[in-house]
Amino acid sequence: MLNIIRRYFFGFSSKDKISTYSKKVQEINSLEPKYAAMADNELTSQTDVLKKRIEKGETLEDVLADAFAVVRETSKRVLNMRHFDVQIIGGIVLHEGKISEMKTGEGKTLVATLPVYLNALTGKGVFLVTVNDYLARRDSEWMGAIYKFLGLTVGLIQSQMEIPLKKEAYSCDVIYGTNNEYGFDYLRDNMATDLDQCVQRNLHYAIIDEVDSILIDEARTPLIISGVVEESTEKYREQANLAKKMKIETHFTVDEKNKNVVLTEEGITYAEKLLKCEYLFDIENMEKAHMLVQSLKALHLFKNEVDYIVKDNEVLIVDEFTGRLMQGRRYSDGLHQAIEAVEGLDIQAESQTLASITFQNYFRMFDKLAGMTGTAMTEAAEFEKIYGLDCIEIPTNRPIVRNDAADAVYKSRKGKFMAVVKEINECYKKNRPVLVGTISIETSELISKMLKTRGIPHNVLNAKYHEKEAEIISRAGHKGAITIATNMAGRGTDIVLEEGVPELGGLAVLGTERHESRRIDNQLRGRCGRQGDSGFSKFFVSLEDELMRLFGSDKIINIMESLGFDDETPIEHKMISNSIERAQKKVELYHFNIRKQILEYDNVMNKQRDTIYKQRRLILEQFKLQEKYEDIIRYQVNLIFEHYYLENIKAKDVNWGEMITELKLLIPADYHYTESKLRAEILEELSSCAVSFFREYIKKFHVEDIFAIMRLLYIQTLDMKWIEHLKNMDLLREGIGLRAYAQKDPLLEYKREGYMMFQDMMNAVEIEIISGIFKIHIINDEEANKLLQQEKFKVTSYQGGELGPKVNRPKESNPNSKVGRNDPCTCGSGKKYKKCCGLKNK
């Protein structure tokens, strides 16, 4: 009875659900002899058998047991690997669109083959998401052998791939790639000016490997495609020089918890004097004030070899969670330029956002989403709240025998590092392998220096030496091996123990500092004790560590001071461990609130983005393009009509002259109307005049040419206005927090004003495309020859002074040359030959 009440109020626990899944596992196990008796060709044919069952109306749940049994048997034959029962359970969890938490070494990569195969039977495609290109390539080749044996196609998405190769890969049954590349392809598809440039298929089902890394750690960093803004970069160097002259506490204060800098009154006065401006925060000086603050942040909050490294005259960001270099990533809002100025490097030009999306909103577009990781339960609430994903803890195949020692807390960093080196030396004497985990490059190199002075051989693995990663990891489990690594070795790496090492106690994992996130610490612990191996883990903490200094309790410091602890004496007590965990929970809650706020604001943009991208796709497909233009014409006529002919006035009081003049400026038709008619009837008369004029006007041009121009004009205008809107929304977002001082909710204000700005933007798009379409003129051959770029049609300048789309003039054909199927068509349509005149010539 108590269990029933508990389940009613609190839901089913992982144990309850595992019990339910175990019954399905028994069914799958009972099918093993049936498929084991089949010849290879008969086993391969089961894919067609299962597809036909689905076509006849059976659900994926109906064929799950057979599909899983087929994959298990195939894996035994192709990879010599048999899925354990707990791996089968993990596969069921993934198929149900949940997160499967499986400890390190439990074979998550193999687990994914079960739901991937099952869901690929629908023909809608399955995306498998990894954190880097290497893992995507490795898994597509390794696990791909199973799918290929069973007659499925496997695609691999890598950065820098050509469009035809990407399209082919996305058309496969199973697609491997990285979260970044999937997201960028989505954005690039929605910037394409031709359907042939679009590569990504519908977002049906995705399984995310290391799901907490991608959906939690990466959630604060949106994907951005940007263009360069040609502005002087020397202004950053001027502000950096000013920042270096300013004194902490006197001119500004530093908030390390929130990574922010605030100028004092004295600091503002000092900056105004040196910058020779009357008031630093006047509108005309806001850019200078912003750059000054960013320069101060670059000097005092972002550290070389902690947050970034300088390599080949370039600032490269170090991922705080993985320890890897984030190639191609730049800090936004001028911060990256400020760091370049502070470091005395060449300053790269600022960029303007052309398209952006957060991982949160990208992955929520999938019809079904699932994930797997070794550390999800600490973030279970966020997964459920943001993504609607339940977390299920999967039992290990063998019991964990790893010894997790209590944290050793020291008064100072110096004492802590001395203790770490002493522990390493003890293990080295026993020939026991050691993995030393650090949270920064700076710390890893400090410990390396200390070991060198003691003559202890070791390897260092961090973002500066990532090329040697595979080699270093392959030897990390050997006798006597000492590996110092940042978080690079904390996730997605399997350290295989050399023969005889388990008898020495297994791999010893020593953490030199607690990370802000408990998940990252758990990932590091998980490097040892995999699949029932012996192992040992211990963390060394000091009261001077950033986590303890910013979020720890003053009580611990007072206790250590009052008891007279010296630098080399550790304190190990449950109260200390609890205090560290509370500190981590504080930071996790802080970061969760940031991610939640980012999502709430991005949800506003997401609705607008979705509207723009859907409209864009319809235009690219030329879906009812003429009808779309006619609808816009009717809507614009209606707006002008409603402005002059208010509902509460009579026809004789309307200024018909001004109304017709304004209508003609937009659509130069001959307007006929009868004042004595009803208001709605007059509007219909005017709208009909405008639409009729448009229909007659486009008949002057060749059908394919005018539709190509209409499509390009719409797309280019929409893109131009959307980019401008993104910039305006960024500016709105920057200042919206000040509304709180007026007792207004900043988020509600952002939603309200953002909606109004979006409506204005969409109206501006319609005005520009309608005014632009009526400014097309035909040019003859003599005029065309004078143009540098030969054109058959050209849209001249229209509202805003921007040039519209251009359609290339047909090239003179060489009678001896043959047009390739994939070459641009010679008619100038912009399409490939095979999809244009090539169709007519068949």
Residue pairs with C-beta under 8 A, 6 or more apart in sequence:
7 16
14 391
14 392
14 393
14 394
17 392
18 89
18 392
18 394
18 395
21 89
21 92
21 93
22 85
22 89
24 64
24 65
24 88
24 92
25 85
25 88
25 89
25 92
27 65
28 65
28 68
28 69
28 72
28 88
29 85
31 65
31 66
31 69
32 69
32 72
32 73
34 69
35 43
35 46
35 69
35 70
35 72
35 73
36 73
36 76
38 46
38 73
40 77
40 149
43 70
43 73
43 74
43 77
43 149
43 150
44 149
44 150
44 151
46 66
46 70
46 150
47 70
47 121
47 150
47 151
47 152
48 151
50 63
50 66
50 67
50 70
50 121
51 121
51 123
53 62
53 63
54 60
54 63
54 121
54 122
60 67
60 95
60 118
60 119
60 121
60 122
63 118
63 121
64 92
64 95
64 118
67 114
67 117
67 118
67 121
68 83
68 88
68 91
68 92
68 114
68 118
70 117
70 150
71 83
71 113
71 114
71 117
71 118
71 146
71 150
72 82
72 83
72 88
72 114
74 146
74 149
74 150
75 81
75 82
75 83
75 110
75 113
75 146
76 82
77 149
78 145
78 146
78 149
79 110
79 142
79 145
79 146
81 107
81 110
83 91
83 107
83 110
83 111
83 114
84 107
84 397
86 102
86 106
86 394
86 395
86 396
86 397
87 106
87 107
87 110
87 111
87 114
87 397
88 114
89 394
89 395
90 100
90 102
90 106
90 108
90 111
90 372
90 394
91 111
91 112
91 113
91 114
91 115
92 114
92 115
93 99
93 100
93 370
93 392
93 394
94 100
94 111
94 112
94 114
94 115
94 207
94 370
94 371
94 372
95 114
95 115
95 118
95 119
95 370
96 370
97 368
97 369
97 370
97 389
98 370
98 389
98 390
98 391
98 392
99 211
99 370
99 371
99 372
99 373
99 376
99 383
99 389
99 390
99 391
99 392
100 108
100 111
100 370
100 371
100 372
100 392
100 394
101 372
101 373
101 374
101 375
101 376
101 377
101 391
101 392
101 393
101 394
102 108
102 111
102 372
102 373
102 374
102 394
102 396
103 374
103 396
103 400
103 526
103 530
104 374
104 494
104 523
104 526
104 527
104 530
105 494
105 526
105 530
105 531
105 533
106 374
106 394
106 396
106 397
106 530
106 531
108 209
108 372
108 373
108 374
109 139
109 142
109 143
109 209
110 143
111 372
112 128
112 143
112 207
112 209
112 372
113 143
113 146
113 147
115 207
115 370
116 126
116 128
116 143
116 147
116 174
116 207
117 146
117 147
117 150
117 152
119 126
119 204
119 205
119 368
120 126
120 147
120 152
120 173
120 174
122 204
123 173
124 202
124 204
124 205
125 170
125 171
125 172
125 173
125 174
125 175
125 201
125 202
125 204
125 205
126 173
126 174
126 175
126 204
126 205
126 206
126 207
127 175
127 177
127 182
127 203
127 205
127 206
127 207
127 366
128 136
128 139
128 174
128 175
128 176
128 177
128 206
128 207
128 209
129 177
129 178
129 179
129 182
129 206
129 207
129 208
129 209
129 214
130 136
130 139
130 176
130 177
130 178
130 179
130 209
130 210
131 178
131 179
131 209
131 210
131 213
131 214
131 322
131 491
131 492
132 178
132 324
133 158
133 159
133 178
133 181
135 209
135 492
136 156
136 157
136 158
136 176
136 177
136 178
137 156
137 158
137 176
139 176
140 154
140 155
140 156
140 176
144 154
144 174
144 176
147 153
147 154
147 173
147 174
148 154
152 172
152 173
152 174
153 171
153 172
153 173
153 174
154 172
154 173
154 174
154 175
154 176
155 168
155 169
155 170
155 171
155 172
155 174
155 175
155 176
156 169
156 175
156 176
156 177
157 166
157 169
157 170
157 175
157 176
157 177
157 178
157 181
157 182
157 185
158 177
158 181
159 178
159 180
159 181
161 169
163 196
163 197
163 199
164 822
166 185
166 199
167 199
169 175
169 177
170 185
170 199
170 200
170 201
171 201
179 208
179 214
179 218
179 359
179 363
180 223
182 200
182 362
183 223
183 357
183 359
183 362
184 223
184 225
185 199
185 200
186 200
186 357
186 362
187 223
187 225
187 355
187 356
187 357
188 197
188 199
188 225
189 197
189 198
189 199
189 200
190 355
190 612
190 613
190 616
190 617
191 225
191 354
191 355
191 719
192 198
192 620
193 620
193 712
193 715
193 716
194 620
194 830
194 831
195 620
195 621
196 831
196 832
196 835
198 620
203 365
203 366
203 367
204 366
204 367
204 368
205 366
205 367
205 368
205 369
205 370
206 363
206 366
206 368
206 369
206 370
207 370
207 371
207 372
208 214
208 215
208 363
208 369
208 370
208 371
208 372
209 371
209 372
209 373
209 492
210 372
210 373
210 491
210 492
211 371
211 372
211 373
211 376
211 383
212 371
212 373
212 375
212 376
212 379
212 519
213 321
213 322
213 373
213 491
214 359
214 363
214 371
215 359
215 360
215 363
215 371
215 383
215 386
215 387
216 379
216 382
216 383
216 519
216 595
217 321
217 322
217 517
218 359
219 358
219 359
219 360
219 595
219 598
219 599
220 591
220 594
220 595
220 598
221 329
222 356
222 357
222 358
222 359
222 598
222 602
223 356
223 357
223 358
223 359
223 362
224 332
224 353
224 355
224 356
225 353
225 354
225 355
225 356
226 351
226 352
226 353
226 354
227 351
227 352
227 354
228 349
228 350
228 351
228 352
229 349
229 350
229 351
229 352
230 349
231 349
231 350
233 337
233 347
233 348
233 349
233 350
234 347
235 287
235 288
235 291
236 291
236 295
236 334
236 337
236 338
236 340
236 341
236 347
237 341
237 347
239 288
239 291
239 292
239 294
239 295
239 338
239 341
240 295
240 298
240 299
240 338
240 341
240 342
242 271
242 274
242 275
242 292
242 295
243 292
243 295
243 296
243 298
243 299
243 342
244 299
244 342
245 274
246 252
246 267
246 270
246 271
246 296
248 254
248 300
249 264
250 264
250 266
250 267
251 263
251 264
251 266
251 267
251 270
251 271
252 261
252 262
252 263
252 264
252 267
252 296
253 261
253 262
253 264
254 260
254 261
254 300
254 301
255 261
255 262
256 301
256 546
256 550
257 550
257 551
257 590
259 297
259 301
260 297
260 301
261 293
261 296
261 297
261 300
261 301
263 271
263 280
263 289
263 292
263 293
268 280
268 281
271 280
271 289
271 292
272 278
272 279
272 280
275 285
275 288
277 285
277 288
279 285
280 288
280 289
280 292
281 289
290 333
290 334
291 334
291 338
294 333
294 334
294 335
294 337
294 338
295 338
295 341
295 342
297 335
297 338
298 335
298 338
298 339
298 341
298 342
299 342
302 308
302 335
302 339
303 442
304 310
304 343
305 440
305 441
305 442
305 445
306 318
306 440
306 441
306 442
307 317
307 318
307 320
308 315
308 316
308 317
308 318
308 339
309 315
309 316
309 318
309 325
309 441
309 463
309 464
310 316
310 343
310 345
311 464
313 345
313 346
314 345
315 336
315 339
315 340
315 343
315 345
316 325
316 326
316 327
316 463
317 325
317 326
317 329
317 330
317 331
318 324
318 325
318 326
318 440
318 441
318 463
318 486
319 325
319 326
319 487
320 439
320 487
321 487
321 517
321 520
322 487
322 488
322 490
322 491
323 439
323 441
323 462
323 463
323 485
323 486
323 487
323 488
323 489
323 490
324 463
324 466
324 488
325 463
325 466
330 336
330 348
330 351
331 339
334 350
336 348
337 347
337 348
337 350
340 346
340 347
340 348
341 347
352 723
352 727
353 723
353 726
353 727
353 730
354 723
354 726
355 726
356 605
356 726
357 606
357 609
358 598
358 599
358 602
360 386
360 387
360 595
360 598
360 599
360 602
361 599
361 602
361 603
361 606
361 609
363 369
363 387
364 387
369 387
369 389
370 389
371 389
374 522
374 523
374 526
375 518
375 519
375 522
375 523
375 526
376 383
376 391
376 519
377 391
377 393
378 517
378 518
378 519
378 522
378 588
379 391
379 519
379 588
380 390
380 391
382 592
382 595
383 389
383 390
383 391
384 390
384 391
386 595
386 596
386 599
396 532
397 531
397 532
398 531
398 532
399 532
400 529
400 532
401 529
401 532
401 533
401 534
401 535
402 506
402 525
402 528
402 529
402 533
402 534
402 535
402 536
402 537
403 534
403 535
403 536
403 537
404 525
404 537
404 538
405 536
405 537
405 538
406 538
406 572
406 577
407 514
407 538
407 539
407 540
407 541
407 572
407 576
407 577
407 580
408 416
408 419
408 538
408 539
408 540
408 541
408 570
408 571
408 572
409 541
409 542
409 543
409 556
409 570
409 571
409 572
409 576
409 580
410 416
410 419
410 540
410 541
410 542
410 543
410 567
410 568
410 569
410 570
410 571
411 542
411 543
411 560
411 565
411 566
411 567
411 569
412 542
412 543
412 544
412 567
413 542
413 544
413 545
414 567
415 542
415 566
415 567
415 568
415 569
416 512
416 540
416 541
416 542
416 545
417 446
417 447
417 450
417 512
417 540
418 567
418 568
419 540
419 568
419 570
420 436
420 447
420 510
420 512
420 540
421 447
421 450
421 451
421 454
423 508
423 510
423 538
423 540
424 434
424 436
424 451
424 456
424 482
424 510
425 454
425 456
427 433
427 434
427 482
427 508
428 434
428 456
428 480
428 482
430 504
430 505
431 479
431 480
431 504
432 479
432 480
432 501
432 504
432 505
432 507
432 508
433 476
433 477
433 478
433 479
433 480
433 481
433 482
433 483
433 497
433 498
433 501
433 507
433 508
434 481
434 482
434 483
434 507
434 508
434 509
434 510
435 476
435 483
435 485
435 489
435 495
435 507
435 508
435 509
435 510
435 524
435 527
435 528
436 444
436 447
436 482
436 483
436 484
436 485
436 510
436 512
437 485
437 486
437 487
437 489
437 490
437 509
437 510
437 511
437 512
437 524
438 444
438 447
438 462
438 484
438 485
438 486
438 512
438 513
439 486
439 487
439 512
439 513
439 515
439 520
440 486
441 462
441 463
441 464
441 486
443 512
443 513
444 460
444 461
444 462
444 484
444 485
444 486
445 460
445 462
447 484
447 512
448 458
448 460
448 484
451 458
451 482
451 484
456 482
457 482
458 482
458 483
458 484
459 468
459 472
459 475
459 476
459 481
459 482
459 483
459 484
460 483
460 484
460 485
461 468
461 469
461 472
461 473
461 483
461 484
461 485
461 486
461 488
461 489
462 485
462 486
462 488
463 486
463 488
466 488
469 488
472 483
472 485
473 483
473 489
473 493
473 495
474 496
475 481
475 483
476 483
476 489
476 495
476 507
477 495
477 496
477 497
477 498
477 501
477 507
478 498
478 501
479 498
479 500
479 501
479 504
483 489
487 515
487 520
487 523
487 524
489 495
489 524
489 527
490 520
490 523
490 524
490 527
491 523
493 527
494 530
495 507
495 527
495 528
497 506
497 507
497 533
501 507
502 533
502 534
505 534
505 535
505 536
506 528
506 529
506 533
506 534
506 535
506 536
507 527
507 528
507 529
507 533
507 535
507 536
508 528
508 535
508 536
508 537
508 538
509 524
509 525
509 527
509 528
509 535
509 536
509 537
509 538
510 537
510 538
510 539
510 540
511 521
511 524
511 525
511 537
511 538
511 539
511 540
512 539
512 540
513 539
513 540
513 541
513 542
513 545
513 547
514 521
514 539
514 541
514 545
514 547
514 548
514 580
514 583
514 584
515 521
515 547
515 584
516 547
516 584
516 587
516 588
516 591
517 584
517 587
517 588
517 591
518 581
518 584
518 585
518 588
521 539
521 584
524 537
525 537
528 535
528 536
528 537
529 535
529 537
541 548
541 580
542 548
543 549
543 552
543 556
543 557
543 560
547 580
547 583
547 584
547 587
548 556
548 580
548 583
551 583
551 584
551 586
551 587
552 579
552 580
552 583
553 579
553 582
553 583
555 579
556 575
556 576
556 579
559 571
560 571
565 571
600 747
601 733
601 747
601 750
604 750
604 751
604 754
604 755
605 726
605 729
605 754
608 725
608 754
608 758
611 758
612 718
612 722
615 718
616 715
616 718
618 624
618 628
619 625
619 628
619 711
619 714
619 715
619 718
620 711
620 715
622 707
622 711
625 707
625 710
625 711
625 714
626 698
626 707
626 710
628 714
629 694
629 710
629 769
629 770
629 773
630 691
630 694
630 695
632 766
632 769
632 770
633 667
633 687
633 690
633 691
633 694
633 770
634 687
634 690
634 691
635 766
636 666
636 667
636 766
636 767
636 770
637 663
637 667
637 683
637 686
637 687
637 690
638 683
638 687
639 763
640 659
640 662
640 663
640 666
641 659
641 682
641 683
641 686
643 659
644 654
644 655
644 656
644 658
644 659
644 662
645 651
645 654
645 659
645 679
645 682
645 683
647 679
651 675
651 676
651 679
651 682
652 675
656 673
656 675
660 671
663 669
663 671
663 686
663 690
664 671
665 771
666 767
666 770
666 771
667 690
667 693
667 694
667 770
667 774
668 693
668 774
669 689
669 690
669 692
669 693
669 694
670 689
670 693
671 686
671 689
671 690
672 685
672 689
673 682
673 685
673 686
673 689
674 681
674 682
674 685
675 682
677 685
694 773
697 774
698 706
698 710
700 778
701 709
701 776
701 778
701 793
704 827
704 829
705 792
705 793
705 807
705 828
705 829
706 776
708 807
708 829
708 830
709 773
709 776
709 793
709 795
709 804
709 805
709 807
710 773
712 804
712 805
712 807
712 830
713 769
713 772
713 773
713 795
713 804
713 805
714 769
715 805
716 804
716 805
717 765
717 768
717 769
717 772
717 804
718 765
720 802
721 761
721 764
721 765
721 768
722 761
724 761
725 757
725 758
725 761
728 757
729 754
729 757
732 750
732 753
732 754
732 757
733 750
736 746
736 749
736 750
736 753
737 746
739 745
739 746
739 749
740 746
767 799
768 798
768 799
768 800
771 798
771 799
772 795
772 798
772 799
772 804
773 795
775 795
775 796
775 797
775 798
775 804
776 793
776 794
776 795
776 796
777 793
777 794
777 796
778 792
778 793
779 791
779 792
779 793
779 794
784 790
784 791
784 792
784 809
789 806
789 808
790 808
790 809
790 811
791 806
791 807
791 808
791 809
792 807
792 808
792 809
792 810
792 828
793 806
793 807
794 806
794 807
795 803
795 804
795 805
795 806
796 803
796 804
797 803
798 804
807 828
807 829
807 830
808 828
808 830
809 828
810 826
810 827
810 828
811 826
811 828
813 826
819 825
819 826
819 833
819 838
820 833
821 832
821 833
821 834
821 838
822 832
822 833
822 834
823 832
823 833
824 830
824 831
824 832
824 833
825 831
825 832
825 833
825 835
825 836
825 837
825 838
826 833
826 837
827 836
827 837
829 836
832 838
